[in-house]
């Protein structure tokens, strides 16, 4: 009799376990029923150009919108987004235009910043007075598809009928090569430009200067040189997996809303102690370089569609892609919001 009683009791308990509802802990709300995941994986390569991402994360601007943003450091973020292993990547637009033109699963959803801050850095005693003087010189740059490299090389070819020899190096390595004298100049982005300008010789004098950037006077004629990269050329974009945008559009909009709020915070005080501290947490450069370079980073979400299409034309001209995708570069779901 006892055996039968225990069998009935065990059966009842098992049924209770099977039939009871499943609960999960939410954001500080224990005992609520589980909701669809708000997790967004951002594949990121550390850069102060992505400062709005870091500020939004560190100041809780994502979490207050119910988003669980995870920043994963990788040098292959575009490939991760194309393959669906990540949802979003902040990247130089030319690195995204190519897979879009090839029909891969990535789209541009927002601008990160304007203008591009990459400029040509040379030793202060460099015998370069005019753009033609760079002919055949070895100049370090990120890649043949880097926005600044494209813009500067195209301007030299079209306006001055000259060209330099590109030595492909990442910014840190390019600055090291400049220091070693193995290149005659380097196309650097911030904060590496600021880092270079802080370097002094044995007499305490500046070792490097920028030229042909819209602020300098290379030949000493009293006139500011035109910027070879153009006037306010667009820089980084926020890019997402196309299926992610289609299936989680509301979360995408919330993500961009948080970035826009971070932009406003940064632009009020780009060199404020809290903003500099966040930048230093993610980027390995000197504090002074960050302080000097942050005010140059014009964060915004509004896409420069004309400028980005211009980069696509340049990629067509150098035969990297066959056709300019035009408006197909941009997520149609974000029209009226970021473009």
Buried (B, 14 or more C-beta within 10 A) or exposed (E): EEEEEEEEEEEEEEEEEEEEEEEEEEEEEEEEEEEEEBEBBBBBBBBBBBBBBBBBBBBEBBBEBEBEBBBEEBEBBBBBBBEEBBBBBBBBBBBBBBBBBEEBBBBBBBBBBBBBBBBBBBBEEBEBBBBEBBEEBBBBBBBBBBBBBBBBBBBBEEEBEBBBEBBEBBBEBBBBBBBEEEBBBBBBBBBBBBBBBBEEEEEEEEBBBBBBBBEBEBEEEEEEBBBBBBEBBBBBBBBBBBEBBBEBEEBBBBBBBBBBBBBEBBBEEBBBEEBBEBBBEBBEBEEEBBBBBBEBBBBBBEBBBEBBBBBBEBBBEEEBBEEBBEEBBBBEBBEEBBB
